[in-house]
Amino acid sequence: MGLLGRLVAPIVGGDRRVIVLGSARMVGAIGNSFLIVVLPLYIASGIVNLEGLLGGQIGVGAATVPVTEPLLIGFVLSLFGFLNSLSQPWTGRLSDRAGARRPFILAGIALLGTASGLYVFATDYWTLVVLRAAQGLGAALTIPAVVALVNEYAAGAEERGENFGVFNTFRLFGYGFGPILAGVVVEGGPYDLSGLGIETVLGRPAVIDGFDAAFLAACAGAYLSFALVYWLVHDTEESAASSDTDVSIRVFGDDRLLDPVFALGLATVAMGICVALFATLQNQINLRLDQAPIWFGIQFAAVTIANVVFQVPVGRAADRFGRRPFLLAGFVLLVPSTLLQGVVTTPVTMLAVRLLQGIAVAFAFPPSLAIAGDIASEGESGSTLSVLTMGFGLGVAIGPLTSGFLVEYGFIVPFAVGAALAVGALLAVVTQVEETLGVSA
């Protein structure tokens, strides 16, 4: 069996319901990640009216900063991450209370897709802000409910890690390759549809520029995801067992300082920050390594590629040998793989370090979700697992802002701070999180 066969076989052999959910999330992730590439280009193209915004200032006293185009782009991109992550505990709790996951998933996907389509009409900045905020709320409705359903589809603890590995593989594949497809779509425009007998599209001539094509493709991807979930995904009996107990986030543990799920949530915030530090520093990295921009794209994707390759094998191994060894190994690897990004001086070594960081995430994240799933009581998967999904999303939103601020003090500084956070995450896991699955033969 070839390499591709060995990678695909564990996924094909997994729970088909999880594969369907993963496929739906992959299609949705492709459409949503389109916008990571498209929105900055769209704002910079001059189509979006920024009159009255540029040249102003925000902040107070010494903290006052000028309003620039990059700042406006950064705000509209970060808004999605912050609203998404901070809303997840509430939407996860609502799905627990309702005793249903599917309606939340469908509502969230519909909101994401509709907002993507409405971008074709957005010609001022504040409309973009409103649509991006709506997408953040849509993702918040979807993610906790999807993760809870993946947890509930596990027949027992011995399948939970593999389920999360399969699901995350599909999701990350969509997230990683969506921006590449977006670049192709934007560069390929405009598209003349008159040859297909179409005279107008959404009230406009049948010539669609690259931006509108990308927005409509993102919308179509979301609604394809909606159709997959509507026809093939159903709630379980465990979903219907809504909890009558308090499902608020527990901070303190019974016999230790922190609740283990909360400790994992904090560690996941640190992991998200470490992964996302790289995103803001394209110009500095290309100059430091004397590399072409294509190298940065490959290095950026390396974390996702490593995750796609290792998520399922790690999840399956965690079901057999226990969660904690892989969890600890992941955070141990996260420390040097983050710090070394501020030290290496060649494109190839940066690629190797980024691949190592991707392996670290693959070792840490599926076992973290599996531990939270093991701990979650019946009917509480949404609120319990949302602590981790919120943590990673919050970290990914904070990371670019952190590196953009700290790089002014030296190129290595953001990565040194990230490595320090990774050490703190490792200590939290070592001291606050115990094994939830006995070692089996």
Secondary structure, 3 states (H helix, E strand, C coil): CCHHHHHHHHHHCCCHHHHHHHHHHHHHHHHHHHHHHHHHHHHHCCCCECCCCCCCEECCHHHCEECCHHHHHHHHHHHHHHHHHHHHHHHHHHHHHHCCCHHHHHHHHHHHHHHHHHHHHCCEHHHHHHHHHHHHHHHHHHHHHHHHHHHHHCCCHHHHHHHHHHHHHHHHHHHHHHHHHHHHHHHHCCEECHHHCCCEECCEECEECHHHHHHHHHHHHHHHHHHHHHHHCCCCHHHHCCCCCCCCCCCECCCCCECHHHHHHHHHHHHHHHHHHHHHHHHHHHHHHCCCHHHHHHHHHHHHHHHHHHHHHHHHHHHHHCCHHHHHHHHHHHHHHHHHHHCCCCHHHHHHHHHHHHHHHHHHHHHHHHHHHHHCCCCCHHHHHHHHHHHHHHHHHHHHHHHHHHHHHCCCHHHHHHHHHHHHHHHHHHHHCCCCCCCCC
